[in-house]
Amino acid sequence: MITFRGGVHPNDGKEYTKDKQIEKLEASQEVVFLMKQHIGAPSIPVVKVKDEVHVGTLIAKAGGYVSANIMSSVSGIVKRIEKRQDASGHYQDAVVIENDGNYTSDYEAHENNIDALTFEEKIEKVKNAGVVGLGGAGFPTHVKLNVKEPEKIEYVIVNGAECEPYLTSDYRLMLERSKELIEGLKVMLTLYPHAVGYIGIEDNKKEAIHTLEKLCAHEERISVKVLKTKYPQGGERMLIEVLTGRRLNSKMLPLDVGCIVDNVATVLAIRDAIKYDRPLISTVMTLTGDGVNTPCNVEVPVGTDFQFIVESRGGLKENVEKIISGGPMMGISLISLHIPAVKTSSSILAFTHDEVALNMPTACIRCGRCIDACPSHLIPQKLYQASLKNDINTFIQLNGMECIECGCCSYVCPAKRNMTQAIRKCKSTVASLKRK
């Protein structure tokens, strides 16, 4: 079984929701659209208070080349344009819309002739639809796809690993929209004439593997690649190395080694944008954990309040101690559920025991487990020490910027040291100094 060096095997927790079909939820009465739902420049509002909007109405335009449009997921009236809190606890600009519940749409269903579209026209449709990477980072997809020399792209990789514990939204999409996923990959391959398409799936997702292998049986340019179940198998660098033998560092992009990588939900959004001009206005989330009354997978309109999502599916248990947005390895611990879903929202996890809070860091015993687990081939223990001392020069010399912040080092540390958190903070400091 192909895999990478390092990594860990946490309890995957997927049994809560892996067999739960995706349900569609309506939006909350107040829908909040944050202006920074992606990497790059924040979007710029193009509506004003009291404006009437419909489903698909452009409410914010891209604030630069590396940015993305935002369309309304509801119909209603713009109530306010103000600062609102995001999952990290920071405040950012937001457009607040009062949902009228009618879902009147600006979008008319139609089908484009993909073969008649030029490369530039396809990229423009992805841009107009506001598609961003839905695997977590939120990189504007039109920027990723718009390479100067399309003929030099050799691999288009669909990341179906979904290695984060508990998350099952991509798994359900692979089962429920499998034909559309293959179609989406075919659409992407029309952009790159010399590329082959790989769908990488961990071997614990046997039903998805079987379904997609059957659909790809007669496809000359598409094949399913079965990966060993291990975290972080779905990391972009790990996936490329395992499937192509090519390695990236922090200064490189996948296209530097002839690759384009997108996760399952993003490929479906690309297909919808190019084939139907359909805007990205919803996201599929996993609501799970032992603190959730009704674990499920739900498709929610962008801007929907987390509290509304949770309450509409049965709420949380009374003894919940920790709530996380995203996966348990790389997600963000929430201080409130009154935050809006963004394009990249992947899950709401609720746990009745906060195991991390109970851990008291002790002295390093120099066991080397963090080194063995690090998929980036770093020495996390030394990076941690440099981070605590704010020793920027040593941190850089130890290649600290190559850390992908996967959390493997903290997970395996018997001394319960918060290495990932410290390294992440030091990386942020270095990046800030470089910008200055």
C-alpha positions as CSV (number, residue, x, y, z in Angstrom):
1,M,0.0,0.0,0.0
2,I,1.5,3.3,-1.0
3,T,2.0,5.9,1.7
4,F,4.5,8.5,3.1
5,R,7.1,8.5,5.8
6,G,5.7,9.5,9.3
7,G,2.2,10.3,10.2
8,V,-0.1,8.9,13.0
9,H,-3.2,6.7,13.3
10,P,-5.7,8.5,15.5
11,N,-9.1,7.0,16.2
12,D,-11.0,8.1,13.1
13,G,-14.5,8.5,14.7
14,K,-16.1,8.2,11.3
15,E,-18.6,5.5,12.5
16,Y,-20.9,8.3,13.8
17,T,-21.8,9.7,10.3
18,K,-20.2,7.6,7.5
19,D,-23.6,5.9,6.8
20,K,-25.6,9.1,7.1
21,Q,-26.8,10.6,3.8
22,I,-26.4,14.3,3.2
23,E,-29.5,16.3,4.3
24,K,-30.3,19.8,3.0
25,L,-30.9,22.5,5.5
26,E,-32.5,25.9,5.0
27,A,-30.6,29.0,6.2
28,S,-31.1,30.8,9.4
29,Q,-33.3,33.9,9.5
30,E,-30.2,36.2,9.7
31,V,-27.5,35.2,7.2
32,V,-24.0,36.6,7.6
33,F,-21.5,36.6,4.8
34,L,-17.9,37.2,6.0
35,M,-15.7,39.0,3.5
36,K,-12.7,36.8,4.0
37,Q,-13.7,33.2,3.3
38,H,-10.5,32.4,1.4
39,I,-6.8,33.0,1.2
40,G,-5.9,36.4,-0.3
41,A,-7.5,39.8,-0.3
42,P,-11.0,40.1,1.4
43,S,-14.0,40.5,-0.9
44,I,-15.5,43.9,-1.4
45,P,-19.2,44.5,-0.8
46,V,-21.1,45.6,-3.8
47,V,-24.5,45.9,-2.1
48,K,-25.7,48.5,0.4
49,V,-28.2,48.5,3.3
50,K,-31.8,48.0,2.2
51,D,-30.9,46.4,-1.1
52,E,-33.0,43.5,-2.2
53,V,-31.0,40.3,-3.1
54,H,-31.9,36.9,-4.5
55,V,-30.2,33.5,-4.4
56,G,-27.1,33.9,-6.6
57,T,-27.0,37.7,-6.4
58,L,-23.4,39.0,-6.3
59,I,-23.0,40.7,-2.9
60,A,-19.2,41.0,-2.8
61,K,-16.6,41.1,-5.6
62,A,-13.1,39.7,-5.5
63,G,-10.8,42.3,-3.8
64,G,-7.8,41.4,-6.1
65,Y,-6.5,38.6,-8.3
66,V,-6.1,36.2,-5.3
67,S,-9.6,36.7,-4.0
68,A,-13.1,35.4,-4.7
69,N,-16.6,36.6,-5.4
70,I,-19.4,36.0,-2.9
71,M,-23.0,35.3,-3.9
72,S,-26.0,35.3,-1.7
73,S,-27.4,31.9,-0.7
74,V,-30.8,33.4,0.2
75,S,-33.3,36.0,-0.9
76,G,-34.0,38.9,1.3
77,I,-32.9,42.4,2.3
78,V,-29.5,43.6,3.3
79,K,-29.8,44.6,6.9
80,R,-26.3,45.7,7.9
81,I,-22.7,45.8,6.7
82,E,-20.6,45.5,9.9
83,K,-17.9,43.6,11.7
84,R,-18.8,40.1,12.7
85,Q,-16.9,37.3,14.5
86,D,-15.4,34.4,12.6
87,A,-14.4,30.9,13.9
88,S,-11.0,32.1,15.1
89,G,-12.6,34.8,17.3
90,H,-11.4,37.7,15.1
91,Y,-13.8,40.3,13.7
92,Q,-14.0,41.0,10.0
93,D,-16.3,42.9,7.6
94,A,-19.6,41.1,6.8
95,V,-22.8,41.6,4.9
96,V,-25.9,40.7,6.9
97,I,-29.0,39.7,5.1
98,E,-32.5,39.1,6.5
99,N,-33.7,35.8,4.9
100,D,-37.2,36.1,3.6
101,G,-37.5,32.3,3.3
102,N,-38.7,32.4,-0.3
103,Y,-35.3,31.6,-1.9
104,T,-36.1,33.5,-5.0
105,S,-33.3,32.9,-7.4
106,D,-31.3,35.0,-9.9
107,Y,-29.9,31.7,-11.3
108,E,-31.6,30.0,-14.2
109,A,-30.8,26.3,-14.9
110,H,-29.1,25.7,-18.2
111,E,-26.3,23.6,-19.6
112,N,-23.2,24.9,-21.3
113,N,-21.5,23.1,-24.2
114,I,-18.1,22.4,-22.5
115,D,-16.4,21.5,-25.8
116,A,-17.3,24.9,-27.2
117,L,-15.7,26.8,-24.3
118,T,-12.1,28.1,-24.5
119,F,-9.6,27.6,-21.6
120,E,-10.1,31.3,-20.7
121,E,-13.9,31.0,-20.7
122,K,-13.8,28.0,-18.3
123,I,-11.5,29.8,-15.9
124,E,-13.7,32.9,-16.0
125,K,-16.8,30.8,-15.1
126,V,-15.0,29.3,-12.1
127,K,-14.0,32.8,-11.1
128,N,-17.5,34.2,-11.5
129,A,-18.9,31.4,-9.4
130,G,-16.7,32.3,-6.5
131,V,-15.2,28.8,-6.2
132,V,-12.4,28.3,-3.6
133,G,-10.6,25.2,-2.3
134,L,-13.0,23.5,0.0
135,G,-10.5,21.3,1.7
136,G,-9.7,23.9,4.3
137,A,-7.3,26.6,3.0
138,G,-9.7,28.2,0.6
139,F,-7.3,29.1,-2.1
140,P,-9.2,30.8,-5.0
141,T,-9.7,28.0,-7.5
142,H,-9.5,30.2,-10.7
143,V,-6.0,31.2,-9.7
144,K,-4.9,27.6,-9.2
145,L,-6.4,26.4,-12.5
146,N,-5.1,29.4,-14.6
147,V,-1.6,28.2,-15.4
148,K,0.5,29.8,-18.1
149,E,1.4,26.5,-19.8
150,P,-1.6,24.1,-19.4
151,E,0.3,21.5,-21.5
152,K,2.9,21.1,-18.8
153,I,0.4,19.9,-16.2
154,E,0.8,16.1,-16.0
155,Y,-1.5,15.1,-13.1
156,V,-4.9,16.3,-11.9
157,I,-5.4,14.8,-8.5
158,V,-8.7,14.6,-6.7
159,N,-8.0,14.4,-2.9
160,G,-10.5,11.9,-1.6
161,A,-8.4,10.9,1.4
162,E,-10.4,12.9,4.0
163,C,-7.8,11.8,6.6
164,E,-9.1,14.1,9.4
165,P,-10.8,12.1,12.1
166,Y,-14.6,12.3,12.3
167,L,-15.2,14.1,9.0
168,T,-17.3,12.2,6.4
169,S,-18.7,14.9,4.1
170,D,-16.3,14.2,1.2
171,Y,-16.9,10.4,1.7
172,R,-20.6,10.9,1.4
173,L,-20.2,13.1,-1.7
174,M,-18.1,10.4,-3.3
175,L,-21.0,8.0,-2.8
176,E,-23.9,10.3,-3.5
177,R,-22.5,12.3,-6.4
178,S,-20.0,9.8,-7.8
179,K,-21.0,10.2,-11.4
180,E,-20.8,14.0,-11.1
181,L,-17.4,13.7,-9.5
182,I,-16.1,11.8,-12.5
183,E,-17.7,14.3,-14.8
184,G,-16.0,17.1,-12.8
185,L,-12.6,15.5,-13.2
186,K,-13.3,15.1,-16.9
187,V,-14.1,18.8,-17.1
188,M,-10.8,19.7,-15.4
189,L,-8.9,17.4,-17.8
190,T,-10.2,19.4,-20.7
191,L,-8.1,22.2,-19.4
192,Y,-4.9,20.2,-19.4
193,P,-4.5,18.1,-22.6
194,H,-1.5,16.0,-21.4
195,A,-2.7,15.3,-17.9
196,V,-4.0,12.1,-16.3
197,G,-6.6,12.2,-13.5
198,Y,-6.0,10.4,-10.2
199,I,-8.6,10.0,-7.4
200,G,-6.7,9.3,-4.2
201,I,-8.8,7.5,-1.5
202,E,-7.8,5.9,1.8
203,D,-8.4,2.2,2.0
204,N,-10.9,2.6,4.9
205,K,-13.4,4.0,2.4
206,K,-14.1,0.7,0.6
207,E,-17.5,1.5,-0.7
208,A,-16.3,4.7,-2.3
209,I,-13.3,2.9,-3.8
210,H,-15.6,0.2,-5.3
211,T,-18.1,2.7,-6.7
212,L,-15.5,5.0,-8.3
213,E,-13.4,2.1,-9.7
214,K,-16.5,0.7,-11.4
215,L,-17.2,4.1,-13.0
216,C,-13.6,4.6,-14.1
217,A,-13.2,1.1,-15.5
218,H,-13.3,2.3,-19.1
219,E,-11.8,5.8,-18.6
220,E,-8.4,6.1,-20.4
221,R,-7.3,9.2,-18.5
222,I,-8.8,8.5,-15.0
223,S,-7.9,6.0,-12.4
224,V,-8.5,5.4,-8.6
225,K,-5.4,5.2,-6.4
226,V,-5.9,3.4,-3.1
227,L,-3.9,5.0,-0.2
228,K,-3.0,3.6,3.2
229,T,-5.2,5.0,5.9
230,K,-2.9,7.3,7.8
231,Y,-3.0,11.0,9.0
232,P,-2.2,13.4,7.2
233,Q,-2.5,11.3,4.0
234,G,-4.7,14.0,2.6
235,G,-2.0,16.7,3.0
236,E,-1.2,18.2,-0.4
237,R,2.5,17.5,-0.2
238,M,2.0,14.0,1.1
239,L,-0.6,13.2,-1.6
240,I,1.7,14.4,-4.5
241,E,4.7,12.6,-3.1
242,V,2.8,9.3,-2.8
243,L,1.0,9.5,-6.1
244,T,3.8,11.0,-8.3
245,G,7.1,10.6,-6.4
246,R,7.6,14.3,-6.6
247,R,8.3,16.4,-3.5
248,L,7.3,20.0,-2.7
249,N,8.5,22.5,-0.1
250,S,6.9,25.6,1.4
251,K,8.2,27.8,-1.5
252,M,6.7,25.6,-4.2
253,L,3.2,25.1,-5.6
254,P,1.8,21.9,-7.0
255,L,2.0,23.3,-10.5
256,D,5.8,23.6,-10.0
257,V,5.9,19.8,-10.2
258,G,3.2,19.5,-12.9
259,C,0.2,18.9,-10.6
260,I,-3.2,20.3,-9.8
261,V,-4.8,19.1,-6.6
262,D,-8.4,19.7,-5.4
263,N,-10.6,17.9,-2.9
264,V,-13.9,16.2,-3.8
265,A,-16.2,19.1,-3.0
266,T,-14.0,21.6,-5.0
267,V,-14.1,19.3,-8.1
268,L,-17.9,19.2,-7.9
269,A,-18.0,23.0,-7.5
270,I,-15.8,23.4,-10.6
271,R,-18.1,21.1,-12.6
272,D,-21.2,23.0,-11.5
273,A,-19.5,26.4,-12.3
274,I,-18.3,25.4,-15.8
275,K,-21.1,23.3,-16.9
276,Y,-24.0,25.2,-15.4
277,D,-22.7,28.6,-14.3
278,R,-23.8,27.6,-10.8
279,P,-22.4,29.8,-8.0
280,L,-20.8,28.3,-4.8
281,I,-23.4,29.2,-2.2
282,S,-23.5,26.1,0.0
283,T,-21.2,23.7,1.8
284,V,-21.5,20.2,3.1
285,M,-20.6,19.8,6.8
286,T,-20.3,16.9,9.2
287,L,-22.0,17.5,12.6
288,T,-20.6,14.8,14.9
289,G,-18.9,13.8,18.1
290,D,-20.1,12.2,21.3
291,G,-21.7,15.5,22.4
292,V,-24.1,15.7,19.4
293,N,-27.6,14.3,19.8
294,T,-28.0,13.6,16.1
295,P,-24.7,13.1,14.2
296,C,-25.3,13.8,10.5
297,N,-24.0,15.2,7.2
298,V,-25.7,18.4,6.1
299,E,-25.6,20.7,3.2
300,V,-26.0,24.2,4.5
301,P,-26.3,27.6,2.7
302,V,-23.2,29.8,3.2
303,G,-23.8,32.3,5.9
304,T,-26.0,30.1,8.1
305,D,-25.5,30.4,11.8
306,F,-23.7,27.5,13.5
307,Q,-26.1,27.6,16.4
308,F,-29.0,27.3,14.0
309,I,-27.4,24.3,12.3
310,V,-26.9,22.5,15.6
311,E,-30.3,23.2,16.9
312,S,-32.1,22.2,13.7
313,R,-30.5,18.7,14.0
314,G,-31.4,18.0,17.6
315,G,-28.9,20.2,19.5
316,L,-26.0,19.2,21.8
317,K,-25.9,17.2,25.0
318,E,-25.8,19.2,28.2
319,N,-22.4,18.0,29.3
320,V,-20.5,19.2,26.2
321,E,-17.0,20.6,27.1
322,K,-15.5,21.4,23.8
323,I,-16.7,22.4,20.3
324,I,-14.5,22.5,17.3
325,S,-14.9,23.9,13.8
326,G,-13.1,21.6,11.4
327,G,-11.3,18.3,12.3
328,P,-9.8,17.5,15.8
329,M,-6.2,17.6,14.4
330,M,-6.3,21.0,12.6
331,G,-9.6,22.5,13.5
332,I,-10.3,25.6,15.7
333,S,-11.8,25.4,19.2
334,L,-14.9,27.6,19.3
335,I,-15.7,30.2,22.0
336,S,-19.2,30.6,20.6
337,L,-21.6,28.9,18.2
338,H,-22.9,32.2,16.9
339,I,-20.6,32.3,13.9
340,P,-21.6,32.0,10.3
341,A,-20.8,29.0,8.0
342,V,-18.3,30.0,5.3
343,K,-17.4,28.2,2.0
344,T,-14.7,26.2,3.7
345,S,-16.7,25.1,6.8
346,S,-16.3,21.4,7.0
347,S,-17.7,20.3,10.4
348,I,-18.9,21.1,13.8
349,L,-17.5,18.6,16.4
350,A,-18.8,18.5,20.0
351,F,-17.1,16.4,22.7
352,T,-18.2,15.7,26.3
353,H,-14.6,15.5,27.5
354,D,-11.9,18.0,26.7
355,E,-8.9,15.7,26.8
356,V,-6.4,18.4,25.7
357,A,-7.4,20.7,28.6
358,L,-6.7,17.9,31.0
359,N,-3.1,17.4,29.7
360,M,-0.4,19.1,31.8
361,P,2.8,19.6,29.8
362,T,5.9,18.1,31.4
363,A,9.6,18.0,30.6
364,C,10.7,16.6,27.2
365,I,12.1,13.0,27.7
366,R,13.8,13.1,24.2
367,C,12.0,10.0,23.0
368,G,12.1,11.1,19.4
369,R,8.4,10.2,18.7
370,C,7.7,13.6,17.3
371,I,10.6,13.2,14.8
372,D,9.3,9.8,13.7
373,A,5.7,11.1,13.2
374,C,6.6,14.4,11.4
375,P,5.6,14.0,7.7
376,S,7.8,17.0,6.8
377,H,11.0,15.3,8.1
378,L,11.6,18.1,10.7
379,I,12.7,18.0,14.4
380,P,9.6,19.3,16.1
381,Q,11.2,19.2,19.6
382,K,13.9,21.7,18.6
383,L,11.5,23.8,16.7
384,Y,9.4,23.9,19.8
385,Q,12.3,25.1,21.9
386,A,13.2,27.8,19.4
387,S,9.6,28.9,19.3
388,L,9.3,29.3,23.1
389,K,12.5,31.4,23.1
390,N,11.4,33.4,20.1
391,D,14.7,32.4,18.5
392,I,13.8,33.3,14.9
393,N,17.2,32.5,13.4
394,T,17.4,29.0,14.8
395,F,13.8,28.4,13.8
396,I,14.5,29.3,10.2
397,Q,17.8,27.3,10.2
398,L,15.8,24.2,11.3
399,N,13.4,24.7,8.4
400,G,10.5,25.6,10.6
401,M,8.6,27.2,7.7
402,E,8.3,23.7,6.2
403,C,5.9,22.7,9.0
404,I,2.4,21.9,7.7
405,E,0.9,22.3,11.2
406,C,-0.7,18.9,11.0
407,G,-0.5,18.3,14.8
408,C,1.2,14.9,14.6
409,C,4.0,16.0,16.9
410,S,1.6,17.2,19.6
411,Y,-0.5,14.0,19.2
412,V,2.3,11.6,19.9
413,C,4.2,13.6,22.5
414,P,4.1,11.7,25.9
415,A,5.0,14.9,27.6
416,K,1.8,16.5,26.3
417,R,3.7,19.5,25.0
418,N,1.7,21.9,22.7
419,M,4.3,21.9,20.0
420,T,2.1,22.6,17.0
421,Q,0.6,25.7,18.6
422,A,4.0,27.1,19.5
423,I,5.4,26.3,16.0
424,R,2.4,27.9,14.3
425,K,2.8,31.1,16.3
426,C,6.5,31.3,15.4
427,K,5.7,30.7,11.7
428,S,3.3,33.6,11.8
429,T,6.0,35.8,13.3
430,V,8.5,34.9,10.6
431,A,5.9,35.5,7.9
432,S,5.1,38.9,9.4
433,L,8.8,39.8,9.5
434,K,9.2,38.8,5.8
435,R,6.2,41.0,4.8
436,K,7.8,44.0,6.6
